[in-house]
């Protein structure tokens, strides 16, 4: 079986820089970002899933979401 292909234009390089360092840290399976802590996993059916989402509100850790998916 022959599959027709087309010549797509070349993709320009992507340059990502963080001159002052990254804004997040990963400890074990938890991502820490701007007072937020959460777990992230990927699922082939529903896409990215966030779980155990908490927010640090001036020293008080507030539970925001147990689990939620970002896909459909």
C-alpha positions, -999 to 999 in steps of 0.1 A, spaced: 0 0 0 14 34 -10 8 64 11 10 99 -4 31 123 16 35 160 12 65 181 19 58 203 49 78 234 55 107 230 79 98 237 115 117 266 131 136 258 163 119 264 196 141 281 222 129 281 258 150 300 284 147 306 321 176 330 329 166 332 365 159 295 370 127 274 369 95 284 387 86 249 399 102 220 418 94 183 417 97 163 449 89 126 444 56 126 426 45 161 437 49 193 417 53 225 436 45 257 417 36 292 430 20 281 463 3 251 445 11 214 452 -4 187 430 2 153 414 1 150 376 -4 118 357 -12 111 320 -41 88 310 -45 76 274 -83 79 277 -89 112 295 -56 129 291 -37 148 319 -51 142 354 -44 164 384 -49 150 419 -45 161 455 -44 197 445 -36 220 474 -29 257 478 -7 273 505 -26 303 517 -1 321 540 9 289 558 -25 272 557 -26 243 532 -61 244 516 -74 213 497 -88 225 464 -94 193 444 -91 156 450 -89 146 413 -98 162 380 -90 156 343 -81 182 318 -92 163 287 -124 147 276 
